Amino acid sequence: MRIDTSNWGSVCYYTGTSALIFSALFTLPIAVAIVYGDWSSALDFTISLCTSIILSIGLIRYGEHKRKSAQGLSWRHGLVVASFTWILLTLISAIPYSLSGHSLSYLDSVFDVMSGFTTTGVFMLQDLDHISQALNFWRHLLTFVGGQGMIVLAISFFVKESGSAYKFYVGEGKDVTLVPNVKGTAQWIWKISLVYLIIGTTLLWAQGMRIGLNPVNSLFHGIYIFMSAWSTGGFAPNYQNVLFYHDFLFETIGLVIFIIGSFNFGLHFALIQGKYKEFRKNIEVVSFFVSSFILSVLAVIYLNNTGMYTRSISLFRRVVYNILSAHTTTGFGSVYAQQFISDWGGLGITVMVVAMLIGGSACSTAGGIKGLRIGIIFKGIYNDIQKLMRGERTMRIAKYHHIQDHVLDDATFRSASSIAIMYIVLFTVGVILTTLSGYSLLESSFEVASVTGNVGLSIGIIQATMPSYLKIFYILAMYLGRLEFISVFVLIGMLFKGVNQWFQRY
């Protein structure tokens, strides 16, 4: 790909426009701060808002006149816009974290924002139980927006060129189209999410008041837990996470929300249209329930035999709940971090690692390798075994069902396998780095699987005192895992080519 100023002009223009649309979100925590009379937080977010607007307008003005000479926006540039926008918005959104005084460094702030955007859910904020309502609202809002997609947010408002819009959309790790128009698809994604927001928040709000929270606090807790559950994010307004509520029904409502949130938006749209058989036939749904059942049974049998959890209710709340939280990449934890090491043992932790790496559905709010790819890989292997058993003369076309029937060809199998291999390589590198930092193999595997799969469960390694190089690697792992590698690789390649051409010119 030839890199010239018109290419970068298009990238800067669309990145700046996306950032300008995103800037409007800063007004929400400002409003919360004003309502609570928290003028310090209001000032922090106002500074962040002004910074975001200035940078956005600067990028738009720089790219506006140069993009006119560009020969259209190629696929590569669409991918670069998506990956570059995520970096820019992460750096901007970290400003109120740093100004709040609850973050020990700007790197820690960037870590927390990337964790929110990628719906991972681990954090390094200090004294979480006493941060401002505005900052708490901001971190959960970032999770909610990141789950649906920042580019999806921008497409919903400003993109007119359908070709360019689809390139941005795919660059964010999505590919399903609910309606022929990609802008309409983006708007449907938000409509689905907002309807669930109203229903889920109402249920959590009512249950919060039933367990003793006052109406205002219960409302905020309901909003926060829904945003995290639906976006499979794992953030919670208190350090104890869902353990804070000590209520089975509250946990169950959250469980239902994050399972629904981990499903493909295409599946939601099909059910809205009355295609109820899709739920039974879809390869992702089948893959999710089969793997969830197997992993849950293994963990339940093992932990019951060890005598750690023997009552049915304890096995569900402490074991099955965490398996499903890991599998959907939500990261809500119903046990404390150190209990995974002290209570779960080798097999229990291994089951959690596998669940976190598999992840939820493609084109959902979930992370991980994705059930669609796992289903395709297993179906492809099964088909190859069938070919060997039947002989080469027997022709059989392998198919799988995902919203509609698809032919399982070699290209589809290779694509699924390639992404799965990239996740495994990233996981392996992370485990090596973490182990070299002095942590055990089991601890390292758990923590790296959590950040690679955008889960958010922690075994205690992630904290502000961890080495800076591990923080940087974990940020990169969350970023690569959420955008599913390709758009980030294209951005890196474009940057290297641009720098190389600059050196050759001067």
KELO-901569 format. One line per 8 residues: number of its first residue (from 1); their letters; for each residue x, y, z of C-alpha. Coordinates in steps of 0.2 Angstrom, whole numbers. Each point is the difference from the previous one (the first is absolute). Example, Ala and Ser with C-alpha at 12.3 -4.5 7.8 and 13.67 -1.06 7.14 Angstrom:
<atoms>
1> AS> 62/-22/39 ~ 6/17/-3
</atoms>
This chain:
<atoms>
1> MRIDTSNW> 0/0/0 ~ 7/17/-5 ~ -1/12/14 ~ -2/19/-4 ~ -7/15/9 ~ -18/-2/-8 ~ 0/-18/9 ~ 4/8/16
9> GSVCYYTG> -12/14/-3 ~ -15/-12/-1 ~ 6/-9/15 ~ 2/16/10 ~ -17/7/-6 ~ -11/-15/4 ~ 10/-3/17 ~ -3/18/5
17> TSALIFSA> -18/0/-5 ~ -3/-16/11 ~ 9/8/14 ~ -11/16/-1 ~ -15/-11/0 ~ 7/-9/15 ~ 3/17/9 ~ -18/2/3
25> LFTLPIAV> 0/-14/13 ~ 11/11/12 ~ -16/10/3 ~ -8/-14/9 ~ 12/-2/15 ~ 1/19/0 ~ -19/0/3 ~ 2/-14/13
33> AIVYGDWS> 14/11/9 ~ -11/15/0 ~ -15/-9/7 ~ 11/-6/14 ~ 8/17/3 ~ 17/-8/-4 ~ 8/15/-8 ~ 17/-8/0
41> SALDFTIS> -5/-14/-11 ~ -10/12/-11 ~ 16/9/-3 ~ 9/-16/-4 ~ -12/-5/-13 ~ -2/17/-7 ~ 19/1/-3 ~ -1/-17/-8
49> LCTSIILS> -14/5/-11 ~ 9/16/-6 ~ 16/-11/-4 ~ -10/-12/-10 ~ -9/13/-10 ~ 17/9/-4 ~ 8/-16/-5 ~ -15/-5/-11
57> IGLIRYGE> -1/16/-9 ~ 19/1/-3 ~ -1/-18/-8 ~ -15/5/-10 ~ 8/16/-7 ~ 16/-9/-4 ~ -8/-14/-9 ~ -15/10/-8
65> HKRKSAQG> 9/8/-15 ~ 12/-15/-2 ~ -13/-14/-1 ~ -8/9/-16 ~ 15/-6/-10 ~ -1/-18/6 ~ -5/-14/-11 ~ -15/-5/11
73> LSWRHGLV> 2/-9/17 ~ 7/-17/-2 ~ -3/-15/11 ~ 17/3/9 ~ -4/18/4 ~ -17/-5/7 ~ 9/-12/11 ~ 13/13/5
81> VASFTWIL> -14/12/5 ~ -8/-12/11 ~ 16/-5/9 ~ 7/18/1 ~ -16/7/7 ~ 1/-13/14 ~ 17/6/5 ~ -4/19/-1
89> LTLISAIP> -16/-2/10 ~ 9/-11/13 ~ 13/14/3 ~ -14/13/1 ~ -11/-10/11 ~ 14/-3/13 ~ 1/19/4 ~ -14/0/13
97> YSLSGHSL> 8/-15/8 ~ 16/8/2 ~ -7/17/6 ~ -11/-9/13 ~ 15/-5/11 ~ -6/-18/1 ~ 13/-6/-13 ~ 18/-1/5
105> SYLDSVFD> 6/4/-18 ~ -6/4/-17 ~ 5/-18/-6 ~ -12/-7/13 ~ -14/12/-6 ~ 3/-6/-18 ~ 0/-18/6 ~ -17/3/9
113> VMSGFTTT> -8/8/-16 ~ 6/-13/-11 ~ -7/-13/12 ~ -17/9/-1 ~ 0/3/-19 ~ 5/-18/-3 ~ -13/-6/13 ~ 13/-9/9
121> GVFMLQDL> -4/7/18 ~ 17/-1/9 ~ 5/16/8 ~ 14/10/9 ~ -10/14/8 ~ 4/3/18 ~ -13/0/13 ~ -14/-5/-12
129> DHISQALN> -13/1/14 ~ 2/18/2 ~ 2/7/-18 ~ -12/13/-5 ~ -17/-4/-8 ~ 5/9/-16 ~ 16/-11/-2 ~ -10/-16/4
137> FWRHLLTF> -13/5/-13 ~ 14/3/-13 ~ 9/-16/2 ~ -16/-10/-2 ~ -6/11/-14 ~ 17/-4/-9 ~ -4/-18/2 ~ -17/1/-7
145> VGGQGMIV> 6/11/-15 ~ 15/-12/-3 ~ -11/-15/0 ~ -11/6/-14 ~ 15/8/-8 ~ 6/18/-1 ~ 1/-1/-19 ~ -18/-6/0
153> LAISFFVK> -5/15/10 ~ 8/11/-13 ~ -8/-9/-14 ~ -17/2/8 ~ 2/19/-2 ~ 12/6/-13 ~ 5/-12/-14 ~ -9/2/-16
161> ESGSAYKF> 11/-10/-12 ~ -6/-18/3 ~ 16/-7/-7 ~ 11/9/12 ~ -12/-3/14 ~ 1/-19/-2 ~ 19/1/-1 ~ 0/9/17
169> YVGEGKDV> -12/-13/7 ~ 10/-15/-5 ~ 15/8/7 ~ -7/0/17 ~ -2/-19/0 ~ -18/-1/-6 ~ -7/-7/-16 ~ -18/-4/2
177> TLVPNVKG> -12/11/-10 ~ -18/0/8 ~ -7/11/-15 ~ 8/3/-17 ~ 6/17/5 ~ 14/0/13 ~ -6/17/8 ~ -17/-9/3
185> TAQWIWKI> 10/-15/7 ~ 9/12/12 ~ -16/8/5 ~ -9/-17/3 ~ 15/-5/11 ~ -3/15/11 ~ -19/-2/0 ~ 2/-18/6
193> SLVYLIIG> 12/6/14 ~ -11/14/6 ~ -15/-10/1 ~ 9/-13/11 ~ 7/15/10 ~ -17/5/5 ~ -6/-17/4 ~ 16/-6/9
201> TTLLWAQG> 3/16/10 ~ -19/0/6 ~ 2/-18/6 ~ 17/3/9 ~ -7/17/7 ~ -15/-9/8 ~ 10/-14/7 ~ 13/12/6
209> MRIGLNPV> -13/9/10 ~ -7/-16/7 ~ 17/-5/7 ~ 2/17/9 ~ 7/13/-12 ~ -8/17/0 ~ -9/4/-17 ~ 13/12/-7
217> NSLFHGIY> 15/-12/4 ~ -10/-15/-6 ~ -3/9/-16 ~ 18/4/-3 ~ 5/-18/5 ~ -13/-7/-12 ~ 7/10/-14 ~ 18/-4/4
225> IFMSAWST> -3/-19/2 ~ -11/-1/-16 ~ 13/10/-10 ~ 14/-12/6 ~ -11/-16/-2 ~ -7/4/-17 ~ 17/5/-7 ~ 8/-15/9
233> GGFAPNYQ> 12/13/8 ~ 1/-5/18 ~ 2/17/8 ~ -10/3/16 ~ -2/16/10 ~ 8/-9/16 ~ 16/-9/3 ~ -9/-16/5
241> NVLFYHDF> -8/-1/-17 ~ -17/-10/0 ~ 5/-7/18 ~ -5/18/6 ~ -18/-4/-2 ~ -1/-17/9 ~ -16/-4/-10 ~ -4/-16/-10
249> LFETIGLV> -13/9/-11 ~ 10/15/-3 ~ 14/-11/-6 ~ -12/-11/-11 ~ -7/16/-9 ~ 18/5/-4 ~ 3/-18/-6 ~ -14/0/-12
257> IFIIGSFN> 5/17/-7 ~ 18/-4/-3 ~ -5/-17/-8 ~ -12/9/-12 ~ 13/14/-3 ~ 13/-13/-5 ~ -11/-5/-15 ~ 2/6/-18
265> FGLHFALI> -10/16/-4 ~ -5/-10/-16 ~ -8/-13/12 ~ -9/14/9 ~ -7/7/-16 ~ -5/-17/-6 ~ -10/-3/16 ~ -8/18/-2
273> QGKYKEFR> -6/-5/-17 ~ -8/-16/7 ~ 13/-12/-6 ~ 0/-10/16 ~ 8/-16/-8 ~ 16/10/-2 ~ 3/-2/18 ~ 0/-19/-1
281> KNIEVVSF> 9/-1/-17 ~ 14/13/2 ~ 17/-7/1 ~ 6/13/13 ~ -15/-4/12 ~ 4/-19/-2 ~ 18/3/3 ~ -3/11/15
289> FVSSFILS> -12/-12/9 ~ 10/-15/-4 ~ 17/7/7 ~ -9/9/15 ~ -8/-17/5 ~ 17/-10/-2 ~ 10/13/9 ~ -13/3/14
297> VLAVIYLN> -2/-19/3 ~ 19/-2/1 ~ 2/14/13 ~ -15/-5/10 ~ 6/-18/2 ~ 18/4/4 ~ -5/14/13 ~ -13/-11/7
305> NTGMYTRS> 12/-15/2 ~ 13/12/9 ~ -13/4/12 ~ 1/19/-3 ~ -18/2/-6 ~ -12/-13/4 ~ -17/8/1 ~ -10/2/-17
313> ISLFRRVV> -2/19/3 ~ 18/2/3 ~ 5/-10/-15 ~ -11/11/-11 ~ 5/17/8 ~ 18/-3/2 ~ 4/-12/-14 ~ -12/0/-14
321> YNILSAHT> -2/19/1 ~ 18/3/-2 ~ 2/-12/-14 ~ -14/9/-9 ~ 7/17/4 ~ 17/-6/-7 ~ -8/-8/-16 ~ -10/15/-4
329> TTGFGSVY> 16/11/4 ~ -10/10/12 ~ 11/-1/15 ~ -12/2/14 ~ 8/-10/15 ~ -10/-8/13 ~ 16/-5/10 ~ 15/10/5
337> AQQFISDW> 15/0/-11 ~ 11/-10/12 ~ -13/-13/2 ~ 3/-6/-18 ~ 18/-5/6 ~ -4/-6/17 ~ -17/-9/-4 ~ -1/-5/-18
345> GGLGITVM> 16/-10/-3 ~ 8/-4/-17 ~ -15/-8/-9 ~ -12/14/6 ~ 12/14/-7 ~ 3/-9/-16 ~ -18/-1/-3 ~ -2/18/3
353> VVAMLIGG> 15/4/-12 ~ -8/-11/-14 ~ -17/9/3 ~ 8/17/-1 ~ 10/-4/-16 ~ -16/-7/-9 ~ -10/16/4 ~ -17/5/-6
361> SACSTAGG> -8/3/-18 ~ 7/9/-15 ~ -8/17/-3 ~ -5/1/18 ~ 6/10/15 ~ 11/-15/6 ~ 18/-4/-3 ~ 11/-16/-2
369> IKGLRIGI> 2/-11/-15 ~ -19/0/-3 ~ -12/-15/0 ~ -2/2/-19 ~ 18/-4/-3 ~ 1/-14/12 ~ -15/-8/-8 ~ 7/2/-17
377> IFKGIYND> 17/-7/5 ~ -8/-15/8 ~ -13/-3/-15 ~ 15/2/-12 ~ 10/-13/9 ~ -15/-12/1 ~ -3/3/-18 ~ 18/-5/-4
385> IQKLMRGE> -1/-16/10 ~ -17/-4/-9 ~ 9/2/-17 ~ 14/-12/6 ~ -12/-13/5 ~ -12/1/-15 ~ 14/2/-13 ~ 4/13/-12
393> RTMRIAKY> -13/-5/-13 ~ -14/4/12 ~ -4/18/-3 ~ -9/9/15 ~ -2/19/2 ~ 3/5/18 ~ -12/14/6 ~ -3/9/16
401> HHIQDHVL> -14/12/6 ~ 3/17/6 ~ -15/12/-4 ~ -1/-10/-16 ~ 8/-15/-8 ~ 18/2/-5 ~ 12/-12/-9 ~ 15/-5/11
409> DDATFRSA> 14/2/-13 ~ 19/0/3 ~ 1/19/0 ~ -13/1/14 ~ 9/-13/10 ~ 17/8/-3 ~ -7/17/6 ~ -7/-7/16
417> SSIAIMYI> 16/-10/3 ~ 11/15/-3 ~ -9/11/13 ~ 0/-14/12 ~ 19/-2/-2 ~ 3/18/2 ~ -9/0/17 ~ 10/-15/5
425> VLFTVGVI> 16/8/-5 ~ -4/16/10 ~ -5/-10/15 ~ 16/-10/-1 ~ 11/16/-1 ~ -10/7/15 ~ 2/-15/11 ~ 19/0/-4
433> LTTLSGYS> 2/18/5 ~ -11/-1/15 ~ 9/-16/6 ~ 17/9/-2 ~ -7/13/11 ~ 0/-12/14 ~ -18/-7/0 ~ -4/-18/-1
441> LLESSFEV> -6/-9/-16 ~ -18/-2/6 ~ -1/18/6 ~ 7/7/-16 ~ -11/-11/-11 ~ -15/6/9 ~ 4/18/-1 ~ 6/0/-18
449> ASVTGNVG> -15/-10/-6 ~ -11/14/9 ~ 8/15/-9 ~ 2/-10/-17 ~ -18/-5/0 ~ -6/17/7 ~ -8/-8/15 ~ 5/9/16
457> LSIGIIQA> 2/-13/13 ~ 16/2/10 ~ 10/-12/10 ~ 9/15/9 ~ 14/4/-12 ~ -7/15/-8 ~ 3/15/11 ~ 8/17/0
465> TMPSYLKI> 16/-7/7 ~ 3/-13/-14 ~ 15/4/-13 ~ -4/13/-13 ~ 5/-11/-14 ~ -14/-13/5 ~ -12/15/1 ~ 5/4/-18
473> FYILAMYL> -2/-18/-6 ~ -16/-2/8 ~ -7/16/-8 ~ 6/-6/-17 ~ -8/-18/4 ~ -17/8/4 ~ 1/11/-16 ~ 5/-14/-11
481> GRLEFISV> -12/-12/7 ~ -15/12/-2 ~ 4/6/-18 ~ 5/-18/-4 ~ 17/4/-6 ~ -2/4/-19 ~ -4/19/1 ~ 14/3/13
489> FVLIGMLF> 13/-10/-11 ~ -6/11/-15 ~ 3/16/10 ~ 17/-6/6 ~ 5/-4/-18 ~ -6/17/-6 ~ 10/9/13 ~ 16/-10/-4
497> KGVNQWFQ> -2/3/-19 ~ -3/19/4 ~ 15/1/10 ~ 10/-9/-12 ~ -5/11/-14 ~ 4/15/10 ~ 18/-5/3 ~ 2/-4/-18
505> RY> -6/17/-5 ~ 11/9/13
</atoms>
